[in-house]
Amino acid sequence: MRASGTMQGEMFGIAPTGKSFSAEHVHRHRVVDGKLVERWAVRDDLGTLIQLGIIDPPGRFEADSPD
């Protein structure tokens, strides 16, 4: 699924940035006898935080720089 939105309110003590994000999420659930017994999720939290302007994108490693 794709999650998207705009940070308009405080989140975990971080002031709203007003920036938007869009990220892919995968969620799997296992239900036994009508009860949720396991949940797995894969999310791009790093990409979301970068898009919201909460953290800077990682820099290039020196080894990645052309000589």
PyMOL Python script that loads the backbone (N, CA, C, O; Angstrom):
from pymol import cmd

cmd.read_pdbstr("""\
ATOM      1  N   MET A   1       0.839  -1.167   0.000  1.00  0.00           N
ATOM      2  CA  MET A   1       0.000   0.000   0.000  1.00  0.00           C
ATOM      3  C   MET A   1       0.883   1.229   0.000  1.00  0.00           C
ATOM      4  O   MET A   1       2.048   1.164   0.392  1.00  0.00           O
ATOM      5  N   ARG A   2       0.347   2.318  -0.426  1.00  0.00           N
ATOM      6  CA  ARG A   2       1.083   3.577  -0.421  1.00  0.00           C
ATOM      7  C   ARG A   2       0.455   4.483   0.626  1.00  0.00           C
ATOM      8  O   ARG A   2      -0.756   4.704   0.634  1.00  0.00           O
ATOM      9  N   ALA A   3       1.296   5.000   1.506  1.00  0.00           N
ATOM     10  CA  ALA A   3       0.852   5.976   2.509  1.00  0.00           C
ATOM     11  C   ALA A   3       1.370   7.339   2.071  1.00  0.00           C
ATOM     12  O   ALA A   3       2.496   7.455   1.587  1.00  0.00           O
ATOM     13  N   SER A   4       0.554   8.362   2.240  1.00  0.00           N
ATOM     14  CA  SER A   4       0.991   9.713   1.900  1.00  0.00           C
ATOM     15  C   SER A   4       0.263  10.704   2.786  1.00  0.00           C
ATOM     16  O   SER A   4      -0.809  10.419   3.320  1.00  0.00           O
ATOM     17  N   GLY A   5       0.858  11.861   2.929  1.00  0.00           N
ATOM     18  CA  GLY A   5       0.229  12.890   3.745  1.00  0.00           C
ATOM     19  C   GLY A   5       1.126  14.099   3.881  1.00  0.00           C
ATOM     20  O   GLY A   5       2.184  14.191   3.259  1.00  0.00           O
ATOM     21  N   THR A   6       0.680  15.016   4.705  1.00  0.00           N
ATOM     22  CA  THR A   6       1.420  16.243   4.988  1.00  0.00           C
ATOM     23  C   THR A   6       1.521  16.386   6.492  1.00  0.00           C
ATOM     24  O   THR A   6       0.530  16.223   7.204  1.00  0.00           O
ATOM     25  N   MET A   7       2.713  16.690   6.979  1.00  0.00           N
ATOM     26  CA  MET A   7       2.928  16.827   8.421  1.00  0.00           C
ATOM     27  C   MET A   7       2.394  18.186   8.875  1.00  0.00           C
ATOM     28  O   MET A   7       3.055  19.214   8.728  1.00  0.00           O
ATOM     29  N   GLN A   8       1.189  18.163   9.427  1.00  0.00           N
ATOM     30  CA  GLN A   8       0.541  19.406   9.860  1.00  0.00           C
ATOM     31  C   GLN A   8       0.500  19.571  11.371  1.00  0.00           C
ATOM     32  O   GLN A   8       0.190  20.653  11.869  1.00  0.00           O
ATOM     33  N   GLY A   9       0.807  18.512  12.100  1.00  0.00           N
ATOM     34  CA  GLY A   9       0.783  18.588  13.556  1.00  0.00           C
ATOM     35  C   GLY A   9       2.058  18.008  14.137  1.00  0.00           C
ATOM     36  O   GLY A   9       2.869  17.425  13.418  1.00  0.00           O
ATOM     37  N   GLU A  10       2.232  18.169  15.441  1.00  0.00           N
ATOM     38  CA  GLU A  10       3.401  17.658  16.126  1.00  0.00           C
ATOM     39  C   GLU A  10       3.420  16.131  16.063  1.00  0.00           C
ATOM     40  O   GLU A  10       2.377  15.485  16.168  1.00  0.00           O
ATOM     41  N   MET A  11       4.615  15.558  15.891  1.00  0.00           N
ATOM     42  CA  MET A  11       4.775  14.108  15.859  1.00  0.00           C
ATOM     43  C   MET A  11       5.983  13.742  16.707  1.00  0.00           C
ATOM     44  O   MET A  11       7.106  14.130  16.388  1.00  0.00           O
ATOM     45  N   PHE A  12       5.761  13.004  17.775  1.00  0.00           N
ATOM     46  CA  PHE A  12       6.838  12.579  18.674  1.00  0.00           C
ATOM     47  C   PHE A  12       7.670  13.763  19.158  1.00  0.00           C
ATOM     48  O   PHE A  12       8.892  13.664  19.267  1.00  0.00           O
ATOM     49  N   GLY A  13       7.014  14.871  19.446  1.00  0.00           N
ATOM     50  CA  GLY A  13       7.702  16.051  19.950  1.00  0.00           C
ATOM     51  C   GLY A  13       8.360  16.905  18.875  1.00  0.00           C
ATOM     52  O   GLY A  13       9.035  17.885  19.192  1.00  0.00           O
ATOM     53  N   ILE A  14       8.171  16.547  17.611  1.00  0.00           N
ATOM     54  CA  ILE A  14       8.770  17.303  16.494  1.00  0.00           C
ATOM     55  C   ILE A  14       7.708  18.239  15.923  1.00  0.00           C
ATOM     56  O   ILE A  14       6.602  17.812  15.593  1.00  0.00           O
ATOM     57  N   ALA A  15       8.054  19.506  15.811  1.00  0.00           N
ATOM     58  CA  ALA A  15       7.116  20.506  15.283  1.00  0.00           C
ATOM     59  C   ALA A  15       6.757  20.181  13.837  1.00  0.00           C
ATOM     60  O   ALA A  15       7.579  19.623  13.110  1.00  0.00           O
ATOM     61  N   PRO A  16       5.540  20.523  13.410  1.00  0.00           N
ATOM     62  CA  PRO A  16       5.130  20.248  12.027  1.00  0.00           C
ATOM     63  C   PRO A  16       6.014  20.977  11.024  1.00  0.00           C
ATOM     64  O   PRO A  16       6.406  22.125  11.235  1.00  0.00           O
ATOM     65  N   THR A  17       6.319  20.283   9.920  1.00  0.00           N
ATOM     66  CA  THR A  17       7.169  20.873   8.879  1.00  0.00           C
ATOM     67  C   THR A  17       6.340  21.411   7.715  1.00  0.00           C
ATOM     68  O   THR A  17       6.819  22.238   6.939  1.00  0.00           O
ATOM     69  N   GLY A  18       5.098  20.944   7.592  1.00  0.00           N
ATOM     70  CA  GLY A  18       4.261  21.353   6.469  1.00  0.00           C
ATOM     71  C   GLY A  18       4.634  20.657   5.167  1.00  0.00           C
ATOM     72  O   GLY A  18       4.042  20.939   4.125  1.00  0.00           O
ATOM     73  N   LYS A  19       5.614  19.743   5.212  1.00  0.00           N
ATOM     74  CA  LYS A  19       6.053  19.038   4.012  1.00  0.00           C
ATOM     75  C   LYS A  19       5.253  17.747   3.840  1.00  0.00           C
ATOM     76  O   LYS A  19       4.736  17.177   4.801  1.00  0.00           O
ATOM     77  N   SER A  20       5.168  17.306   2.585  1.00  0.00           N
ATOM     78  CA  SER A  20       4.428  16.082   2.256  1.00  0.00           C
ATOM     79  C   SER A  20       5.374  14.909   2.083  1.00  0.00           C
ATOM     80  O   SER A  20       6.573  15.081   1.862  1.00  0.00           O
ATOM     81  N   PHE A  21       4.806  13.694   2.191  1.00  0.00           N
ATOM     82  CA  PHE A  21       5.565  12.473   1.970  1.00  0.00           C
ATOM     83  C   PHE A  21       4.694  11.470   1.233  1.00  0.00           C
ATOM     84  O   PHE A  21       3.467  11.570   1.220  1.00  0.00           O
ATOM     85  N   SER A  22       5.359  10.505   0.622  1.00  0.00           N
ATOM     86  CA  SER A  22       4.688   9.377  -0.002  1.00  0.00           C
ATOM     87  C   SER A  22       5.627   8.187   0.124  1.00  0.00           C
ATOM     88  O   SER A  22       6.783   8.265  -0.290  1.00  0.00           O
ATOM     89  N   ALA A  23       5.140   7.082   0.692  1.00  0.00           N
ATOM     90  CA  ALA A  23       6.007   5.921   0.928  1.00  0.00           C
ATOM     91  C   ALA A  23       5.221   4.632   0.782  1.00  0.00           C
ATOM     92  O   ALA A  23       4.028   4.573   1.081  1.00  0.00           O
ATOM     93  N   GLU A  24       5.908   3.605   0.318  1.00  0.00           N
ATOM     94  CA  GLU A  24       5.312   2.279   0.190  1.00  0.00           C
ATOM     95  C   GLU A  24       5.415   1.545   1.523  1.00  0.00           C
ATOM     96  O   GLU A  24       6.426   1.638   2.220  1.00  0.00           O
ATOM     97  N   HIS A  25       4.371   0.825   1.864  1.00  0.00           N
ATOM     98  CA  HIS A  25       4.331   0.007   3.080  1.00  0.00           C
ATOM     99  C   HIS A  25       3.821  -1.375   2.708  1.00  0.00           C
ATOM    100  O   HIS A  25       2.991  -1.516   1.811  1.00  0.00           O
ATOM    101  N   VAL A  26       4.320  -2.393   3.400  1.00  0.00           N
ATOM    102  CA  VAL A  26       3.803  -3.752   3.266  1.00  0.00           C
ATOM    103  C   VAL A  26       3.459  -4.236   4.666  1.00  0.00           C
ATOM    104  O   VAL A  26       4.299  -4.195   5.565  1.00  0.00           O
ATOM    105  N   HIS A  27       2.237  -4.690   4.851  1.00  0.00           N
ATOM    106  CA  HIS A  27       1.797  -5.218   6.140  1.00  0.00           C
ATOM    107  C   HIS A  27       1.197  -6.605   5.929  1.00  0.00           C
ATOM    108  O   HIS A  27       0.377  -6.810   5.034  1.00  0.00           O
ATOM    109  N   ARG A  28       1.612  -7.541   6.755  1.00  0.00           N
ATOM    110  CA  ARG A  28       1.070  -8.904   6.712  1.00  0.00           C
ATOM    111  C   ARG A  28       0.576  -9.255   8.104  1.00  0.00           C
ATOM    112  O   ARG A  28       1.211  -8.920   9.104  1.00  0.00           O
ATOM    113  N   HIS A  29      -0.548  -9.925   8.160  1.00  0.00           N
ATOM    114  CA  HIS A  29      -1.136 -10.325   9.437  1.00  0.00           C
ATOM    115  C   HIS A  29      -1.449 -11.812   9.405  1.00  0.00           C
ATOM    116  O   HIS A  29      -1.823 -12.350   8.363  1.00  0.00           O
ATOM    117  N   ARG A  30      -1.298 -12.473  10.540  1.00  0.00           N
ATOM    118  CA  ARG A  30      -1.705 -13.864  10.667  1.00  0.00           C
ATOM    119  C   ARG A  30      -2.782 -13.938  11.731  1.00  0.00           C
ATOM    120  O   ARG A  30      -2.592 -13.485  12.859  1.00  0.00           O
ATOM    121  N   VAL A  31      -3.912 -14.512  11.359  1.00  0.00           N
ATOM    122  CA  VAL A  31      -5.064 -14.610  12.248  1.00  0.00           C
ATOM    123  C   VAL A  31      -5.322 -16.090  12.529  1.00  0.00           C
ATOM    124  O   VAL A  31      -5.381 -16.902  11.606  1.00  0.00           O
ATOM    125  N   VAL A  32      -5.475 -16.434  13.799  1.00  0.00           N
ATOM    126  CA  VAL A  32      -5.795 -17.794  14.219  1.00  0.00           C
ATOM    127  C   VAL A  32      -7.028 -17.736  15.098  1.00  0.00           C
ATOM    128  O   VAL A  32      -7.066 -16.994  16.079  1.00  0.00           O
ATOM    129  N   ASP A  33      -8.022 -18.508  14.751  1.00  0.00           N
ATOM    130  CA  ASP A  33      -9.274 -18.547  15.526  1.00  0.00           C
ATOM    131  C   ASP A  33      -9.858 -17.150  15.722  1.00  0.00           C
ATOM    132  O   ASP A  33     -10.365 -16.827  16.797  1.00  0.00           O
ATOM    133  N   GLY A  34      -9.785 -16.332  14.687  1.00  0.00           N
ATOM    134  CA  GLY A  34     -10.358 -15.003  14.741  1.00  0.00           C
ATOM    135  C   GLY A  34      -9.546 -13.989  15.523  1.00  0.00           C
ATOM    136  O   GLY A  34     -10.007 -12.872  15.759  1.00  0.00           O
ATOM    137  N   LYS A  35      -8.335 -14.368  15.929  1.00  0.00           N
ATOM    138  CA  LYS A  35      -7.481 -13.446  16.698  1.00  0.00           C
ATOM    139  C   LYS A  35      -6.198 -13.167  15.932  1.00  0.00           C
ATOM    140  O   LYS A  35      -5.612 -14.059  15.319  1.00  0.00           O
ATOM    141  N   LEU A  36      -5.778 -11.914  15.980  1.00  0.00           N
ATOM    142  CA  LEU A  36      -4.513 -11.523  15.367  1.00  0.00           C
ATOM    143  C   LEU A  36      -3.394 -12.057  16.250  1.00  0.00           C
ATOM    144  O   LEU A  36      -3.287 -11.679  17.417  1.00  0.00           O
ATOM    145  N   VAL A  37      -2.550 -12.945  15.693  1.00  0.00           N
ATOM    146  CA  VAL A  37      -1.480 -13.539  16.492  1.00  0.00           C
ATOM    147  C   VAL A  37      -0.090 -13.072  16.064  1.00  0.00           C
ATOM    148  O   VAL A  37       0.858 -13.170  16.844  1.00  0.00           O
ATOM    149  N   GLU A  38       0.046 -12.563  14.829  1.00  0.00           N
ATOM    150  CA  GLU A  38       1.329 -12.037  14.367  1.00  0.00           C
ATOM    151  C   GLU A  38       1.083 -10.918  13.374  1.00  0.00           C
ATOM    152  O   GLU A  38       0.075 -10.887  12.668  1.00  0.00           O
ATOM    153  N   ARG A  39       2.053  -9.987  13.346  1.00  0.00           N
ATOM    154  CA  ARG A  39       1.983  -8.895  12.381  1.00  0.00           C
ATOM    155  C   ARG A  39       3.400  -8.591  11.933  1.00  0.00           C
ATOM    156  O   ARG A  39       4.314  -8.485  12.750  1.00  0.00           O
ATOM    157  N   TRP A  40       3.571  -8.452  10.628  1.00  0.00           N
ATOM    158  CA  TRP A  40       4.853  -8.073  10.049  1.00  0.00           C
ATOM    159  C   TRP A  40       4.638  -6.804   9.237  1.00  0.00           C
ATOM    160  O   TRP A  40       3.590  -6.617   8.618  1.00  0.00           O
ATOM    161  N   ALA A  41       5.638  -5.940   9.248  1.00  0.00           N
ATOM    162  CA  ALA A  41       5.527  -4.712   8.468  1.00  0.00           C
ATOM    163  C   ALA A  41       6.899  -4.328   7.923  1.00  0.00           C
ATOM    164  O   ALA A  41       7.923  -4.503   8.583  1.00  0.00           O
ATOM    165  N   VAL A  42       6.891  -3.807   6.714  1.00  0.00           N
ATOM    166  CA  VAL A  42       8.094  -3.251   6.099  1.00  0.00           C
ATOM    167  C   VAL A  42       7.710  -1.859   5.633  1.00  0.00           C
ATOM    168  O   VAL A  42       6.819  -1.685   4.802  1.00  0.00           O
ATOM    169  N   ARG A  43       8.408  -0.860   6.192  1.00  0.00           N
ATOM    170  CA  ARG A  43       8.094   0.529   5.853  1.00  0.00           C
ATOM    171  C   ARG A  43       9.389   1.268   5.551  1.00  0.00           C
ATOM    172  O   ARG A  43      10.466   0.875   5.999  1.00  0.00           O
ATOM    173  N   ASP A  44       9.265   2.331   4.795  1.00  0.00           N
ATOM    174  CA  ASP A  44      10.419   3.172   4.491  1.00  0.00           C
ATOM    175  C   ASP A  44      10.409   4.378   5.435  1.00  0.00           C
ATOM    176  O   ASP A  44      10.128   5.502   5.018  1.00  0.00           O
ATOM    177  N   ASP A  45      10.717   4.131   6.703  1.00  0.00           N
ATOM    178  CA  ASP A  45      10.712   5.220   7.678  1.00  0.00           C
ATOM    179  C   ASP A  45      11.794   6.258   7.394  1.00  0.00           C
ATOM    180  O   ASP A  45      11.564   7.454   7.570  1.00  0.00           O
ATOM    181  N   LEU A  46      12.968   5.811   6.958  1.00  0.00           N
ATOM    182  CA  LEU A  46      14.050   6.753   6.643  1.00  0.00           C
ATOM    183  C   LEU A  46      13.626   7.693   5.519  1.00  0.00           C
ATOM    184  O   LEU A  46      13.807   8.907   5.615  1.00  0.00           O
ATOM    185  N   GLY A  47      13.062   7.128   4.452  1.00  0.00           N
ATOM    186  CA  GLY A  47      12.601   7.949   3.339  1.00  0.00           C
ATOM    187  C   GLY A  47      11.521   8.928   3.755  1.00  0.00           C
ATOM    188  O   GLY A  47      11.500  10.068   3.292  1.00  0.00           O
ATOM    189  N   THR A  48      10.625   8.490   4.626  1.00  0.00           N
ATOM    190  CA  THR A  48       9.559   9.371   5.113  1.00  0.00           C
ATOM    191  C   THR A  48      10.136  10.533   5.911  1.00  0.00           C
ATOM    192  O   THR A  48       9.738  11.680   5.708  1.00  0.00           O
ATOM    193  N   LEU A  49      11.070  10.249   6.817  1.00  0.00           N
ATOM    194  CA  LEU A  49      11.674  11.314   7.628  1.00  0.00           C
ATOM    195  C   LEU A  49      12.445  12.307   6.766  1.00  0.00           C
ATOM    196  O   LEU A  49      12.437  13.507   7.042  1.00  0.00           O
ATOM    197  N   ILE A  50      13.113  11.812   5.724  1.00  0.00           N
ATOM    198  CA  ILE A  50      13.839  12.704   4.810  1.00  0.00           C
ATOM    199  C   ILE A  50      12.854  13.591   4.050  1.00  0.00           C
ATOM    200  O   ILE A  50      13.062  14.800   3.948  1.00  0.00           O
ATOM    201  N   GLN A  51      11.783  12.999   3.517  1.00  0.00           N
ATOM    202  CA  GLN A  51      10.794  13.769   2.765  1.00  0.00           C
ATOM    203  C   GLN A  51      10.133  14.841   3.636  1.00  0.00           C
ATOM    204  O   GLN A  51       9.815  15.930   3.156  1.00  0.00           O
ATOM    205  N   LEU A  52       9.929  14.526   4.918  1.00  0.00           N
ATOM    206  CA  LEU A  52       9.296  15.487   5.828  1.00  0.00           C
ATOM    207  C   LEU A  52      10.264  16.567   6.303  1.00  0.00           C
ATOM    208  O   LEU A  52       9.852  17.515   6.972  1.00  0.00           O
ATOM    209  N   GLY A  53      11.551  16.434   5.965  1.00  0.00           N
ATOM    210  CA  GLY A  53      12.539  17.431   6.360  1.00  0.00           C
ATOM    211  C   GLY A  53      12.972  17.308   7.804  1.00  0.00           C
ATOM    212  O   GLY A  53      13.541  18.244   8.366  1.00  0.00           O
ATOM    213  N   ILE A  54      12.707  16.153   8.413  1.00  0.00           N
ATOM    214  CA  ILE A  54      13.073  15.944   9.820  1.00  0.00           C
ATOM    215  C   ILE A  54      14.551  15.589   9.935  1.00  0.00           C
ATOM    216  O   ILE A  54      15.218  15.991  10.888  1.00  0.00           O
ATOM    217  N   ILE A  55      15.060  14.836   8.963  1.00  0.00           N
ATOM    218  CA  ILE A  55      16.491  14.517   8.932  1.00  0.00           C
ATOM    219  C   ILE A  55      17.011  14.796   7.522  1.00  0.00           C
ATOM    220  O   ILE A  55      16.252  14.820   6.554  1.00  0.00           O
ATOM    221  N   ASP A  56      18.312  15.004   7.436  1.00  0.00           N
ATOM    222  CA  ASP A  56      18.951  15.220   6.139  1.00  0.00           C
ATOM    223  C   ASP A  56      19.217  13.885   5.460  1.00  0.00           C
ATOM    224  O   ASP A  56      19.422  12.877   6.137  1.00  0.00           O
ATOM    225  N   PRO A  57      19.216  13.864   4.137  1.00  0.00           N
ATOM    226  CA  PRO A  57      19.572  12.631   3.442  1.00  0.00           C
ATOM    227  C   PRO A  57      21.013  12.259   3.760  1.00  0.00           C
ATOM    228  O   PRO A  57      21.848  13.134   3.989  1.00  0.00           O
ATOM    229  N   PRO A  58      21.306  10.958   3.774  1.00  0.00           N
ATOM    230  CA  PRO A  58      22.690  10.550   4.031  1.00  0.00           C
ATOM    231  C   PRO A  58      23.611  11.105   2.945  1.00  0.00           C
ATOM    232  O   PRO A  58      23.225  11.215   1.781  1.00  0.00           O
ATOM    233  N   GLY A  59      24.820  11.449   3.343  1.00  0.00           N
ATOM    234  CA  GLY A  59      25.799  11.944   2.376  1.00  0.00           C
ATOM    235  C   GLY A  59      26.470  10.796   1.662  1.00  0.00           C
ATOM    236  O   GLY A  59      26.292   9.630   2.016  1.00  0.00           O
ATOM    237  N   ARG A  60      27.228  11.134   0.675  1.00  0.00           N
ATOM    238  CA  ARG A  60      27.973  10.111  -0.051  1.00  0.00           C
ATOM    239  C   ARG A  60      29.194   9.707   0.754  1.00  0.00           C
ATOM    240  O   ARG A  60      29.801  10.528   1.441  1.00  0.00           O
ATOM    241  N   PHE A  61      29.545   8.440   0.662  1.00  0.00           N
ATOM    242  CA  PHE A  61      30.754   7.974   1.297  1.00  0.00           C
ATOM    243  C   PHE A  61      31.947   8.405   0.451  1.00  0.00           C
ATOM    244  O   PHE A  61      31.846   8.505  -0.772  1.00  0.00           O
ATOM    245  N   GLU A  62      33.052   8.654   1.093  1.00  0.00           N
ATOM    246  CA  GLU A  62      34.248   9.090   0.381  1.00  0.00           C
ATOM    247  C   GLU A  62      34.629   8.073  -0.695  1.00  0.00           C
ATOM    248  O   GLU A  62      35.080   8.453  -1.776  1.00  0.00           O
ATOM    249  N   ALA A  63      34.448   6.778  -0.403  1.00  0.00           N
ATOM    250  CA  ALA A  63      34.797   5.722  -1.357  1.00  0.00           C
ATOM    251  C   ALA A  63      33.911   5.790  -2.598  1.00  0.00           C
ATOM    252  O   ALA A  63      34.303   5.310  -3.661  1.00  0.00           O
ATOM    253  N   ASP A  64      32.708   6.389  -2.474  1.00  0.00           N
ATOM    254  CA  ASP A  64      31.789   6.501  -3.608  1.00  0.00           C
ATOM    255  C   ASP A  64      32.114   7.688  -4.509  1.00  0.00           C
ATOM    256  O   ASP A  64      31.604   7.776  -5.626  1.00  0.00           O
ATOM    257  N   SER A  65      32.948   8.589  -4.038  1.00  0.00           N
ATOM    258  CA  SER A  65      33.247   9.795  -4.809  1.00  0.00           C
ATOM    259  C   SER A  65      34.191   9.455  -5.956  1.00  0.00           C
ATOM    260  O   SER A  65      35.119   8.662  -5.795  1.00  0.00           O
ATOM    261  N   PRO A  66      33.947  10.063  -7.114  1.00  0.00           N
ATOM    262  CA  PRO A  66      34.879   9.819  -8.241  1.00  0.00           C
ATOM    263  C   PRO A  66      36.250  10.407  -7.935  1.00  0.00           C
ATOM    264  O   PRO A  66      36.356  11.439  -7.271  1.00  0.00           O
ATOM    265  N   ASP A  67      37.281   9.760  -8.413  1.00  0.00           N
ATOM    266  CA  ASP A  67      38.664  10.243  -8.178  1.00  0.00           C
ATOM    267  C   ASP A  67      39.014  11.365  -9.112  1.00  0.00           C
ATOM    268  O   ASP A  67      40.126  11.889  -9.058  1.00  0.00           O
TER     269      ASP A  67
END
""", "prot")
cmd.dss("prot")
cmd.show_as("cartoon", "prot")
cmd.util.cbc("prot")
cmd.orient("prot")
